[in-house]
């Protein structure tokens, strides 16, 4: 069981470490929110979304869902539109200082955006299904769940760590210059994900 747990930790960390829209968004919200508590919506939403994807991958459910072409097409179409809007909002958020604090996204938008960038990211879904789901086939019973729990644990620790790092930078950046750069980087990455989704959607329809 220990081997399965350690395997899950190493694998999850390797998948979640690369810079992506999800990571940058969590980091930027940690930086632009006035306190770490105010960034909890984005932290918990990103973590819960990863929990759902990992659980579905380990159970094999996600692979079955993606076999329905119409459902996959619908998800991609919704994803493109929402990510374009999300990128626009992120580009303009946290770039101005008012009364010593930066403008930040409200909890509802944090949840909506974190969920969209987590669940509508084809690379995240394919990595979860292809890597975590496939790797879990090597285990059964309690070992399989130890593997899944360790992957989920890494997600929670990673997103909390990102938000804390963002909050630290946000405290030091009184001018908002760095936050503006971070938000615009996040927006560009989100638009990049939207473009990938759009290309896959067009390919599927042709």
Biotite code that builds the C-alpha atoms (Angstrom):
import biotite.structure as struc

atoms = struc.array([
    struc.Atom([0.000, 0.000, 0.000], chain_id="A", res_id=1, res_name="UNK", atom_name="CA", element="C"),
    struc.Atom([2.881, 2.359, 0.782], chain_id="A", res_id=2, res_name="UNK", atom_name="CA", element="C"),
    struc.Atom([4.308, 1.791, -2.686], chain_id="A", res_id=3, res_name="UNK", atom_name="CA", element="C"),
    struc.Atom([0.967, 2.692, -4.281], chain_id="A", res_id=4, res_name="UNK", atom_name="CA", element="C"),
    struc.Atom([0.685, 5.806, -2.108], chain_id="A", res_id=5, res_name="UNK", atom_name="CA", element="C"),
    struc.Atom([4.205, 7.001, -3.006], chain_id="A", res_id=6, res_name="UNK", atom_name="CA", element="C"),
    struc.Atom([3.619, 6.200, -6.678], chain_id="A", res_id=7, res_name="UNK", atom_name="CA", element="C"),
    struc.Atom([0.499, 8.355, -6.660], chain_id="A", res_id=8, res_name="UNK", atom_name="CA", element="C"),
    struc.Atom([2.311, 11.262, -4.992], chain_id="A", res_id=9, res_name="UNK", atom_name="CA", element="C"),
    struc.Atom([5.186, 11.264, -7.475], chain_id="A", res_id=10, res_name="UNK", atom_name="CA", element="C"),
    struc.Atom([2.888, 10.864, -10.480], chain_id="A", res_id=11, res_name="UNK", atom_name="CA", element="C"),
    struc.Atom([0.446, 13.582, -9.390], chain_id="A", res_id=12, res_name="UNK", atom_name="CA", element="C"),
    struc.Atom([3.227, 16.021, -8.608], chain_id="A", res_id=13, res_name="UNK", atom_name="CA", element="C"),
    struc.Atom([4.784, 15.436, -12.015], chain_id="A", res_id=14, res_name="UNK", atom_name="CA", element="C"),
    struc.Atom([1.461, 16.129, -13.748], chain_id="A", res_id=15, res_name="UNK", atom_name="CA", element="C"),
    struc.Atom([0.479, 19.191, -11.721], chain_id="A", res_id=16, res_name="UNK", atom_name="CA", element="C"),
    struc.Atom([3.897, 20.902, -11.634], chain_id="A", res_id=17, res_name="UNK", atom_name="CA", element="C"),
    struc.Atom([4.111, 22.271, -15.229], chain_id="A", res_id=18, res_name="UNK", atom_name="CA", element="C"),
    struc.Atom([2.945, 25.860, -15.715], chain_id="A", res_id=19, res_name="UNK", atom_name="CA", element="C"),
    struc.Atom([-0.613, 25.988, -16.983], chain_id="A", res_id=20, res_name="UNK", atom_name="CA", element="C"),
    struc.Atom([-3.762, 28.077, -16.910], chain_id="A", res_id=21, res_name="UNK", atom_name="CA", element="C"),
    struc.Atom([-5.046, 26.381, -13.753], chain_id="A", res_id=22, res_name="UNK", atom_name="CA", element="C"),
    struc.Atom([-1.833, 26.935, -11.785], chain_id="A", res_id=23, res_name="UNK", atom_name="CA", element="C"),
    struc.Atom([-1.402, 30.535, -12.904], chain_id="A", res_id=24, res_name="UNK", atom_name="CA", element="C"),
    struc.Atom([-5.031, 31.345, -12.110], chain_id="A", res_id=25, res_name="UNK", atom_name="CA", element="C"),
    struc.Atom([-4.782, 29.965, -8.560], chain_id="A", res_id=26, res_name="UNK", atom_name="CA", element="C"),
    struc.Atom([-1.503, 31.810, -8.032], chain_id="A", res_id=27, res_name="UNK", atom_name="CA", element="C"),
    struc.Atom([-2.919, 35.091, -9.352], chain_id="A", res_id=28, res_name="UNK", atom_name="CA", element="C"),
    struc.Atom([-5.985, 34.871, -7.112], chain_id="A", res_id=29, res_name="UNK", atom_name="CA", element="C"),
    struc.Atom([-3.786, 34.194, -4.100], chain_id="A", res_id=30, res_name="UNK", atom_name="CA", element="C"),
    struc.Atom([-1.871, 37.336, -5.028], chain_id="A", res_id=31, res_name="UNK", atom_name="CA", element="C"),
    struc.Atom([-4.779, 39.658, -5.750], chain_id="A", res_id=32, res_name="UNK", atom_name="CA", element="C"),
    struc.Atom([-7.101, 38.693, -2.903], chain_id="A", res_id=33, res_name="UNK", atom_name="CA", element="C"),
    struc.Atom([-6.693, 40.832, 0.270], chain_id="A", res_id=34, res_name="UNK", atom_name="CA", element="C"),
    struc.Atom([-6.118, 37.689, 2.382], chain_id="A", res_id=35, res_name="UNK", atom_name="CA", element="C"),
    struc.Atom([-5.532, 33.967, 1.950], chain_id="A", res_id=36, res_name="UNK", atom_name="CA", element="C"),
    struc.Atom([-8.991, 33.248, 3.355], chain_id="A", res_id=37, res_name="UNK", atom_name="CA", element="C"),
    struc.Atom([-10.542, 35.257, 0.500], chain_id="A", res_id=38, res_name="UNK", atom_name="CA", element="C"),
    struc.Atom([-8.703, 32.973, -1.950], chain_id="A", res_id=39, res_name="UNK", atom_name="CA", element="C"),
    struc.Atom([-10.218, 29.801, -0.456], chain_id="A", res_id=40, res_name="UNK", atom_name="CA", element="C"),
    struc.Atom([-12.968, 29.588, -3.140], chain_id="A", res_id=41, res_name="UNK", atom_name="CA", element="C"),
    struc.Atom([-10.429, 29.188, -5.937], chain_id="A", res_id=42, res_name="UNK", atom_name="CA", element="C"),
    struc.Atom([-8.200, 26.842, -3.903], chain_id="A", res_id=43, res_name="UNK", atom_name="CA", element="C"),
    struc.Atom([-11.029, 24.530, -2.871], chain_id="A", res_id=44, res_name="UNK", atom_name="CA", element="C"),
    struc.Atom([-12.707, 24.579, -6.299], chain_id="A", res_id=45, res_name="UNK", atom_name="CA", element="C"),
    struc.Atom([-9.502, 23.666, -8.142], chain_id="A", res_id=46, res_name="UNK", atom_name="CA", element="C"),
    struc.Atom([-8.782, 20.931, -5.584], chain_id="A", res_id=47, res_name="UNK", atom_name="CA", element="C"),
    struc.Atom([-12.321, 19.524, -5.716], chain_id="A", res_id=48, res_name="UNK", atom_name="CA", element="C"),
    struc.Atom([-12.295, 19.515, -9.528], chain_id="A", res_id=49, res_name="UNK", atom_name="CA", element="C"),
    struc.Atom([-9.050, 17.548, -9.500], chain_id="A", res_id=50, res_name="UNK", atom_name="CA", element="C"),
    struc.Atom([-10.579, 15.202, -6.915], chain_id="A", res_id=51, res_name="UNK", atom_name="CA", element="C"),
    struc.Atom([-13.544, 14.568, -9.214], chain_id="A", res_id=52, res_name="UNK", atom_name="CA", element="C"),
    struc.Atom([-11.347, 13.983, -12.274], chain_id="A", res_id=53, res_name="UNK", atom_name="CA", element="C"),
    struc.Atom([-9.020, 11.638, -10.374], chain_id="A", res_id=54, res_name="UNK", atom_name="CA", element="C"),
    struc.Atom([-11.897, 9.665, -8.842], chain_id="A", res_id=55, res_name="UNK", atom_name="CA", element="C"),
    struc.Atom([-13.638, 9.311, -12.220], chain_id="A", res_id=56, res_name="UNK", atom_name="CA", element="C"),
    struc.Atom([-10.369, 8.258, -13.870], chain_id="A", res_id=57, res_name="UNK", atom_name="CA", element="C"),
    struc.Atom([-9.610, 5.626, -11.223], chain_id="A", res_id=58, res_name="UNK", atom_name="CA", element="C"),
    struc.Atom([-13.176, 4.286, -11.431], chain_id="A", res_id=59, res_name="UNK", atom_name="CA", element="C"),
    struc.Atom([-13.041, 4.306, -15.242], chain_id="A", res_id=60, res_name="UNK", atom_name="CA", element="C"),
    struc.Atom([-16.167, 6.467, -15.537], chain_id="A", res_id=61, res_name="UNK", atom_name="CA", element="C"),
    struc.Atom([-14.542, 9.402, -17.345], chain_id="A", res_id=62, res_name="UNK", atom_name="CA", element="C"),
    struc.Atom([-13.383, 7.193, -20.203], chain_id="A", res_id=63, res_name="UNK", atom_name="CA", element="C"),
    struc.Atom([-16.946, 5.970, -20.745], chain_id="A", res_id=64, res_name="UNK", atom_name="CA", element="C"),
    struc.Atom([-18.346, 9.535, -20.717], chain_id="A", res_id=65, res_name="UNK", atom_name="CA", element="C"),
    struc.Atom([-15.886, 10.715, -23.372], chain_id="A", res_id=66, res_name="UNK", atom_name="CA", element="C"),
    struc.Atom([-17.034, 7.967, -25.748], chain_id="A", res_id=67, res_name="UNK", atom_name="CA", element="C"),
    struc.Atom([-20.229, 9.991, -26.348], chain_id="A", res_id=68, res_name="UNK", atom_name="CA", element="C"),
    struc.Atom([-19.204, 12.265, -29.218], chain_id="A", res_id=69, res_name="UNK", atom_name="CA", element="C"),
    struc.Atom([-22.117, 14.692, -28.832], chain_id="A", res_id=70, res_name="UNK", atom_name="CA", element="C"),
    struc.Atom([-21.355, 15.214, -25.131], chain_id="A", res_id=71, res_name="UNK", atom_name="CA", element="C"),
    struc.Atom([-17.681, 15.797, -25.815], chain_id="A", res_id=72, res_name="UNK", atom_name="CA", element="C"),
    struc.Atom([-18.542, 18.298, -28.587], chain_id="A", res_id=73, res_name="UNK", atom_name="CA", element="C"),
    struc.Atom([-20.981, 20.156, -26.326], chain_id="A", res_id=74, res_name="UNK", atom_name="CA", element="C"),
    struc.Atom([-18.447, 20.394, -23.495], chain_id="A", res_id=75, res_name="UNK", atom_name="CA", element="C"),
    struc.Atom([-15.783, 21.713, -25.857], chain_id="A", res_id=76, res_name="UNK", atom_name="CA", element="C"),
    struc.Atom([-18.139, 24.314, -27.370], chain_id="A", res_id=77, res_name="UNK", atom_name="CA", element="C"),
    struc.Atom([-19.185, 25.599, -23.947], chain_id="A", res_id=78, res_name="UNK", atom_name="CA", element="C"),
    struc.Atom([-15.566, 25.534, -22.858], chain_id="A", res_id=79, res_name="UNK", atom_name="CA", element="C"),
    struc.Atom([-14.373, 27.720, -25.732], chain_id="A", res_id=80, res_name="UNK", atom_name="CA", element="C"),
    struc.Atom([-16.950, 30.438, -25.067], chain_id="A", res_id=81, res_name="UNK", atom_name="CA", element="C"),
    struc.Atom([-16.502, 30.440, -21.319], chain_id="A", res_id=82, res_name="UNK", atom_name="CA", element="C"),
    struc.Atom([-12.706, 30.418, -21.431], chain_id="A", res_id=83, res_name="UNK", atom_name="CA", element="C"),
    struc.Atom([-12.692, 33.370, -23.837], chain_id="A", res_id=84, res_name="UNK", atom_name="CA", element="C"),
    struc.Atom([-14.825, 35.329, -21.367], chain_id="A", res_id=85, res_name="UNK", atom_name="CA", element="C"),
    struc.Atom([-12.723, 34.146, -18.445], chain_id="A", res_id=86, res_name="UNK", atom_name="CA", element="C"),
    struc.Atom([-9.525, 35.276, -20.168], chain_id="A", res_id=87, res_name="UNK", atom_name="CA", element="C"),
    struc.Atom([-10.980, 38.732, -20.790], chain_id="A", res_id=88, res_name="UNK", atom_name="CA", element="C"),
    struc.Atom([-12.043, 39.101, -17.144], chain_id="A", res_id=89, res_name="UNK", atom_name="CA", element="C"),
    struc.Atom([-8.705, 37.830, -15.827], chain_id="A", res_id=90, res_name="UNK", atom_name="CA", element="C"),
    struc.Atom([-6.808, 40.234, -18.108], chain_id="A", res_id=91, res_name="UNK", atom_name="CA", element="C"),
    struc.Atom([-8.571, 43.183, -16.474], chain_id="A", res_id=92, res_name="UNK", atom_name="CA", element="C"),
    struc.Atom([-8.627, 41.912, -12.864], chain_id="A", res_id=93, res_name="UNK", atom_name="CA", element="C"),
    struc.Atom([-6.157, 42.828, -10.146], chain_id="A", res_id=94, res_name="UNK", atom_name="CA", element="C"),
    struc.Atom([-4.380, 45.424, -12.275], chain_id="A", res_id=95, res_name="UNK", atom_name="CA", element="C"),
    struc.Atom([-5.487, 48.519, -10.387], chain_id="A", res_id=96, res_name="UNK", atom_name="CA", element="C"),
    struc.Atom([-5.039, 49.652, -6.794], chain_id="A", res_id=97, res_name="UNK", atom_name="CA", element="C"),
    struc.Atom([-7.932, 51.193, -4.903], chain_id="A", res_id=98, res_name="UNK", atom_name="CA", element="C"),
    struc.Atom([-7.612, 52.292, -1.261], chain_id="A", res_id=99, res_name="UNK", atom_name="CA", element="C"),
    struc.Atom([-4.416, 50.294, -0.908], chain_id="A", res_id=100, res_name="UNK", atom_name="CA", element="C"),
    struc.Atom([-5.977, 47.060, -2.178], chain_id="A", res_id=101, res_name="UNK", atom_name="CA", element="C"),
    struc.Atom([-6.066, 45.496, -5.600], chain_id="A", res_id=102, res_name="UNK", atom_name="CA", element="C"),
    struc.Atom([-9.283, 44.727, -7.417], chain_id="A", res_id=103, res_name="UNK", atom_name="CA", element="C"),
    struc.Atom([-9.971, 41.018, -7.039], chain_id="A", res_id=104, res_name="UNK", atom_name="CA", element="C"),
    struc.Atom([-12.530, 38.518, -8.296], chain_id="A", res_id=105, res_name="UNK", atom_name="CA", element="C"),
    struc.Atom([-15.543, 37.812, -6.043], chain_id="A", res_id=106, res_name="UNK", atom_name="CA", element="C"),
    struc.Atom([-16.041, 34.248, -4.693], chain_id="A", res_id=107, res_name="UNK", atom_name="CA", element="C"),
    struc.Atom([-18.661, 33.340, -7.322], chain_id="A", res_id=108, res_name="UNK", atom_name="CA", element="C"),
    struc.Atom([-16.372, 34.194, -10.237], chain_id="A", res_id=109, res_name="UNK", atom_name="CA", element="C"),
    struc.Atom([-13.446, 32.456, -8.540], chain_id="A", res_id=110, res_name="UNK", atom_name="CA", element="C"),
    struc.Atom([-15.486, 29.261, -8.343], chain_id="A", res_id=111, res_name="UNK", atom_name="CA", element="C"),
    struc.Atom([-16.825, 29.542, -11.914], chain_id="A", res_id=112, res_name="UNK", atom_name="CA", element="C"),
    struc.Atom([-13.460, 30.309, -13.455], chain_id="A", res_id=113, res_name="UNK", atom_name="CA", element="C"),
    struc.Atom([-11.523, 27.734, -11.435], chain_id="A", res_id=114, res_name="UNK", atom_name="CA", element="C"),
    struc.Atom([-14.058, 25.049, -12.351], chain_id="A", res_id=115, res_name="UNK", atom_name="CA", element="C"),
    struc.Atom([-13.967, 25.944, -16.049], chain_id="A", res_id=116, res_name="UNK", atom_name="CA", element="C"),
    struc.Atom([-10.187, 26.042, -16.319], chain_id="A", res_id=117, res_name="UNK", atom_name="CA", element="C"),
    struc.Atom([-9.991, 22.734, -14.437], chain_id="A", res_id=118, res_name="UNK", atom_name="CA", element="C"),
    struc.Atom([-12.818, 20.739, -16.021], chain_id="A", res_id=119, res_name="UNK", atom_name="CA", element="C"),
    struc.Atom([-12.758, 22.213, -19.549], chain_id="A", res_id=120, res_name="UNK", atom_name="CA", element="C"),
    struc.Atom([-9.040, 21.765, -20.084], chain_id="A", res_id=121, res_name="UNK", atom_name="CA", element="C"),
    struc.Atom([-8.591, 18.859, -22.526], chain_id="A", res_id=122, res_name="UNK", atom_name="CA", element="C"),
    struc.Atom([-4.960, 18.336, -21.524], chain_id="A", res_id=123, res_name="UNK", atom_name="CA", element="C"),
    struc.Atom([-5.883, 18.027, -17.851], chain_id="A", res_id=124, res_name="UNK", atom_name="CA", element="C"),
    struc.Atom([-8.661, 15.574, -18.661], chain_id="A", res_id=125, res_name="UNK", atom_name="CA", element="C"),
    struc.Atom([-6.489, 13.465, -20.962], chain_id="A", res_id=126, res_name="UNK", atom_name="CA", element="C"),
    struc.Atom([-3.603, 13.471, -18.477], chain_id="A", res_id=127, res_name="UNK", atom_name="CA", element="C"),
    struc.Atom([-5.924, 12.361, -15.701], chain_id="A", res_id=128, res_name="UNK", atom_name="CA", element="C"),
    struc.Atom([-7.515, 9.603, -17.782], chain_id="A", res_id=129, res_name="UNK", atom_name="CA", element="C"),
    struc.Atom([-4.434, 8.543, -19.722], chain_id="A", res_id=130, res_name="UNK", atom_name="CA", element="C"),
    struc.Atom([-1.846, 8.717, -16.966], chain_id="A", res_id=131, res_name="UNK", atom_name="CA", element="C"),
    struc.Atom([-3.538, 8.475, -13.559], chain_id="A", res_id=132, res_name="UNK", atom_name="CA", element="C"),
    struc.Atom([-6.404, 6.270, -14.761], chain_id="A", res_id=133, res_name="UNK", atom_name="CA", element="C"),
    struc.Atom([-4.074, 3.915, -16.618], chain_id="A", res_id=134, res_name="UNK", atom_name="CA", element="C"),
    struc.Atom([-1.550, 3.778, -13.762], chain_id="A", res_id=135, res_name="UNK", atom_name="CA", element="C"),
    struc.Atom([-4.296, 2.910, -11.286], chain_id="A", res_id=136, res_name="UNK", atom_name="CA", element="C"),
    struc.Atom([-4.969, -0.307, -13.226], chain_id="A", res_id=137, res_name="UNK", atom_name="CA", element="C"),
    struc.Atom([-1.820, -1.754, -11.656], chain_id="A", res_id=138, res_name="UNK", atom_name="CA", element="C"),
    struc.Atom([-3.533, -1.744, -8.248], chain_id="A", res_id=139, res_name="UNK", atom_name="CA", element="C"),
    struc.Atom([-6.654, -3.267, -6.762], chain_id="A", res_id=140, res_name="UNK", atom_name="CA", element="C"),
    struc.Atom([-8.640, -2.843, -3.566], chain_id="A", res_id=141, res_name="UNK", atom_name="CA", element="C"),
    struc.Atom([-7.044, -0.766, -0.829], chain_id="A", res_id=142, res_name="UNK", atom_name="CA", element="C"),
    struc.Atom([-3.891, -0.185, -2.880], chain_id="A", res_id=143, res_name="UNK", atom_name="CA", element="C"),
    struc.Atom([-5.901, 1.456, -5.669], chain_id="A", res_id=144, res_name="UNK", atom_name="CA", element="C"),
    struc.Atom([-7.571, 3.806, -3.197], chain_id="A", res_id=145, res_name="UNK", atom_name="CA", element="C"),
    struc.Atom([-4.243, 4.596, -1.524], chain_id="A", res_id=146, res_name="UNK", atom_name="CA", element="C"),
    struc.Atom([-2.968, 5.552, -4.978], chain_id="A", res_id=147, res_name="UNK", atom_name="CA", element="C"),
    struc.Atom([-6.023, 7.749, -5.637], chain_id="A", res_id=148, res_name="UNK", atom_name="CA", element="C"),
    struc.Atom([-5.926, 9.433, -2.208], chain_id="A", res_id=149, res_name="UNK", atom_name="CA", element="C"),
    struc.Atom([-2.250, 10.316, -2.592], chain_id="A", res_id=150, res_name="UNK", atom_name="CA", element="C"),
    struc.Atom([-2.945, 11.945, -5.997], chain_id="A", res_id=151, res_name="UNK", atom_name="CA", element="C"),
    struc.Atom([-5.794, 13.945, -4.467], chain_id="A", res_id=152, res_name="UNK", atom_name="CA", element="C"),
    struc.Atom([-3.692, 14.968, -1.459], chain_id="A", res_id=153, res_name="UNK", atom_name="CA", element="C"),
    struc.Atom([-1.004, 16.404, -3.734], chain_id="A", res_id=154, res_name="UNK", atom_name="CA", element="C"),
    struc.Atom([-3.630, 18.558, -5.478], chain_id="A", res_id=155, res_name="UNK", atom_name="CA", element="C"),
    struc.Atom([-4.802, 20.115, -2.214], chain_id="A", res_id=156, res_name="UNK", atom_name="CA", element="C"),
    struc.Atom([-1.267, 20.742, -0.944], chain_id="A", res_id=157, res_name="UNK", atom_name="CA", element="C"),
    struc.Atom([-0.150, 22.153, -4.300], chain_id="A", res_id=158, res_name="UNK", atom_name="CA", element="C"),
    struc.Atom([-3.016, 24.609, -4.714], chain_id="A", res_id=159, res_name="UNK", atom_name="CA", element="C"),
    struc.Atom([-2.745, 25.829, -1.129], chain_id="A", res_id=160, res_name="UNK", atom_name="CA", element="C"),
    struc.Atom([0.997, 26.283, -1.679], chain_id="A", res_id=161, res_name="UNK", atom_name="CA", element="C"),
    struc.Atom([0.427, 28.221, -4.912], chain_id="A", res_id=162, res_name="UNK", atom_name="CA", element="C"),
    struc.Atom([-2.065, 30.553, -3.246], chain_id="A", res_id=163, res_name="UNK", atom_name="CA", element="C"),
    struc.Atom([0.294, 31.154, -0.312], chain_id="A", res_id=164, res_name="UNK", atom_name="CA", element="C"),
    struc.Atom([3.138, 31.947, -2.727], chain_id="A", res_id=165, res_name="UNK", atom_name="CA", element="C"),
    struc.Atom([0.844, 34.318, -4.600], chain_id="A", res_id=166, res_name="UNK", atom_name="CA", element="C"),
    struc.Atom([-0.263, 36.003, -1.375], chain_id="A", res_id=167, res_name="UNK", atom_name="CA", element="C"),
    struc.Atom([3.389, 36.523, -0.413], chain_id="A", res_id=168, res_name="UNK", atom_name="CA", element="C"),
    struc.Atom([4.135, 38.206, -3.737], chain_id="A", res_id=169, res_name="UNK", atom_name="CA", element="C"),
    struc.Atom([0.921, 40.223, -3.534], chain_id="A", res_id=170, res_name="UNK", atom_name="CA", element="C"),
    struc.Atom([1.951, 41.567, -0.128], chain_id="A", res_id=171, res_name="UNK", atom_name="CA", element="C"),
    struc.Atom([5.294, 42.702, -1.495], chain_id="A", res_id=172, res_name="UNK", atom_name="CA", element="C"),
    struc.Atom([3.882, 44.191, -4.717], chain_id="A", res_id=173, res_name="UNK", atom_name="CA", element="C"),
    struc.Atom([2.311, 47.464, -3.577], chain_id="A", res_id=174, res_name="UNK", atom_name="CA", element="C"),
    struc.Atom([2.293, 49.026, -7.042], chain_id="A", res_id=175, res_name="UNK", atom_name="CA", element="C"),
    struc.Atom([0.323, 46.255, -8.722], chain_id="A", res_id=176, res_name="UNK", atom_name="CA", element="C"),
    struc.Atom([2.862, 45.987, -11.537], chain_id="A", res_id=177, res_name="UNK", atom_name="CA", element="C"),
    struc.Atom([3.673, 42.324, -10.927], chain_id="A", res_id=178, res_name="UNK", atom_name="CA", element="C"),
    struc.Atom([0.031, 41.439, -10.427], chain_id="A", res_id=179, res_name="UNK", atom_name="CA", element="C"),
    struc.Atom([-0.863, 43.027, -13.733], chain_id="A", res_id=180, res_name="UNK", atom_name="CA", element="C"),
    struc.Atom([1.804, 40.925, -15.463], chain_id="A", res_id=181, res_name="UNK", atom_name="CA", element="C"),
    struc.Atom([0.644, 37.741, -13.709], chain_id="A", res_id=182, res_name="UNK", atom_name="CA", element="C"),
    struc.Atom([-3.003, 38.301, -14.584], chain_id="A", res_id=183, res_name="UNK", atom_name="CA", element="C"),
    struc.Atom([-2.188, 38.991, -18.208], chain_id="A", res_id=184, res_name="UNK", atom_name="CA", element="C"),
    struc.Atom([0.004, 35.869, -18.364], chain_id="A", res_id=185, res_name="UNK", atom_name="CA", element="C"),
    struc.Atom([-2.870, 33.908, -16.876], chain_id="A", res_id=186, res_name="UNK", atom_name="CA", element="C"),
    struc.Atom([-5.289, 35.386, -19.433], chain_id="A", res_id=187, res_name="UNK", atom_name="CA", element="C"),
    struc.Atom([-2.985, 34.461, -22.330], chain_id="A", res_id=188, res_name="UNK", atom_name="CA", element="C"),
    struc.Atom([-2.703, 30.881, -21.079], chain_id="A", res_id=189, res_name="UNK", atom_name="CA", element="C"),
    struc.Atom([-6.480, 30.651, -20.695], chain_id="A", res_id=190, res_name="UNK", atom_name="CA", element="C"),
    struc.Atom([-6.971, 31.975, -24.229], chain_id="A", res_id=191, res_name="UNK", atom_name="CA", element="C"),
    struc.Atom([-4.416, 29.416, -25.376], chain_id="A", res_id=192, res_name="UNK", atom_name="CA", element="C"),
    struc.Atom([-6.488, 26.627, -23.850], chain_id="A", res_id=193, res_name="UNK", atom_name="CA", element="C"),
    struc.Atom([-9.566, 28.089, -25.581], chain_id="A", res_id=194, res_name="UNK", atom_name="CA", element="C"),
    struc.Atom([-7.754, 28.023, -28.943], chain_id="A", res_id=195, res_name="UNK", atom_name="CA", element="C"),
    struc.Atom([-6.768, 24.370, -28.440], chain_id="A", res_id=196, res_name="UNK", atom_name="CA", element="C"),
    struc.Atom([-10.365, 23.521, -27.581], chain_id="A", res_id=197, res_name="UNK", atom_name="CA", element="C"),
    struc.Atom([-11.621, 25.405, -30.649], chain_id="A", res_id=198, res_name="UNK", atom_name="CA", element="C"),
    struc.Atom([-9.159, 23.589, -32.927], chain_id="A", res_id=199, res_name="UNK", atom_name="CA", element="C"),
    struc.Atom([-10.197, 20.205, -31.533], chain_id="A", res_id=200, res_name="UNK", atom_name="CA", element="C"),
    struc.Atom([-13.858, 21.143, -31.908], chain_id="A", res_id=201, res_name="UNK", atom_name="CA", element="C"),
    struc.Atom([-13.413, 22.135, -35.566], chain_id="A", res_id=202, res_name="UNK", atom_name="CA", element="C"),
    struc.Atom([-11.462, 18.917, -36.253], chain_id="A", res_id=203, res_name="UNK", atom_name="CA", element="C"),
    struc.Atom([-14.209, 16.833, -34.653], chain_id="A", res_id=204, res_name="UNK", atom_name="CA", element="C"),
    struc.Atom([-16.929, 18.533, -36.700], chain_id="A", res_id=205, res_name="UNK", atom_name="CA", element="C"),
    struc.Atom([-15.164, 18.217, -40.062], chain_id="A", res_id=206, res_name="UNK", atom_name="CA", element="C"),
])
